[in-house]
Amino acid sequence: MKQPTIRKILPFIKKDRQKKTASYWSFPNKGTYEDGVLLGTEMGRLYLKEVNTLPPHSPILPMCVLSAVDNDKISSAKHGQIVGFFTEIELALKSR
């Protein structure tokens, strides 16, 4: 049986057609800071749920960081997404 690709497992990883690479932070760049926190939290939980199914030594988390801050201008929504996503990761690490 064929394994699902990382892009199927984590919906925020998408192919960037312009750069011809993958973007590891393809969240919609709209809404408020609070909307962003909710979306980031949800995607952080999804990442934590799936992290053990990802290929060993895959640099998903560092690539998320690099993709999230790839632009000089970070909107309120994106700021919230980053905060929500990484707060969820931090909370999970603290509870282990």
C-alpha positions as CSV (number, residue, x, y, z in Angstrom):
1,M,0.0,0.0,0.0
2,K,1.3,3.4,-1.0
3,Q,2.2,5.7,1.9
4,P,0.6,9.2,1.9
5,T,2.9,12.0,1.1
6,I,3.8,14.6,3.8
7,R,1.7,17.1,1.9
8,K,-1.4,14.9,2.3
9,I,-0.7,14.3,6.0
10,L,0.0,18.0,6.9
11,P,-2.3,20.2,4.8
12,F,-0.2,23.4,5.5
13,I,2.7,22.0,3.4
14,K,2.0,22.8,-0.3
15,K,4.0,23.0,-3.5
16,D,5.0,26.6,-4.3
17,R,4.5,26.8,-8.0
18,Q,6.4,30.1,-8.3
19,K,9.5,28.9,-6.5
20,K,9.1,25.3,-7.6
21,T,9.7,24.1,-4.1
22,A,7.6,23.2,-1.1
23,S,6.2,25.8,1.3
24,Y,6.0,24.5,4.8
25,W,3.7,27.3,5.9
26,S,0.8,27.6,3.5
27,F,-1.8,29.0,5.8
28,P,-4.3,31.5,4.5
29,N,-2.9,35.0,5.2
30,K,-6.2,36.5,6.3
31,G,-8.2,37.2,9.4
32,T,-7.2,38.5,12.8
33,Y,-4.5,37.6,15.2
34,E,-7.0,35.5,17.2
35,D,-8.1,33.7,14.0
36,G,-4.4,33.0,13.3
37,V,-3.8,31.6,16.8
38,L,-6.8,29.2,16.5
39,L,-5.6,28.0,13.1
40,G,-2.0,27.7,14.2
41,T,-3.1,25.7,17.3
42,E,-5.2,23.4,15.2
43,M,-2.3,22.7,12.8
44,G,0.1,22.3,15.7
45,R,-2.2,19.6,17.1
46,L,-2.3,17.9,13.7
47,Y,1.5,18.0,13.5
48,L,1.8,16.5,17.0
49,K,-0.7,13.8,16.0
50,E,1.2,12.9,12.9
51,V,4.8,13.5,13.9
52,N,5.6,9.8,14.6
53,T,4.3,8.8,11.1
54,L,6.7,11.2,9.3
55,P,9.9,9.9,7.8
56,P,12.9,9.8,10.3
57,H,15.1,12.8,10.3
58,S,12.6,14.8,8.2
59,P,13.2,18.5,9.0
60,I,9.6,19.5,9.0
61,L,9.7,21.7,12.1
62,P,12.7,23.8,11.0
63,M,11.3,24.1,7.5
64,C,8.0,25.4,9.0
65,V,10.0,28.1,10.8
66,L,11.9,29.1,7.7
67,S,8.8,29.2,5.6
68,A,6.8,31.1,8.2
69,V,9.3,34.0,8.3
70,D,10.3,33.9,4.6
71,N,8.7,37.3,4.1
72,D,9.7,40.6,5.6
73,K,6.1,41.5,6.3
74,I,4.2,39.3,8.8
75,S,0.5,40.0,9.0
76,S,-1.4,39.8,12.3
77,A,-3.0,36.6,11.1
78,K,0.4,35.0,10.3
79,H,1.8,36.2,13.6
80,G,-1.1,34.5,15.4
81,Q,-0.6,31.3,13.4
82,I,3.1,31.2,14.4
83,V,2.3,31.8,18.0
84,G,-0.5,29.2,18.1
85,F,1.4,26.5,16.3
86,F,4.6,26.8,18.3
87,T,2.8,27.3,21.6
88,E,1.0,24.0,21.0
89,I,4.3,22.3,20.3
90,E,5.8,23.8,23.4
91,L,2.9,22.7,25.6
92,A,3.2,19.1,24.3
93,L,7.0,19.1,25.1
94,K,6.3,20.4,28.6
95,S,3.8,17.7,29.3
96,R,6.0,14.7,28.3
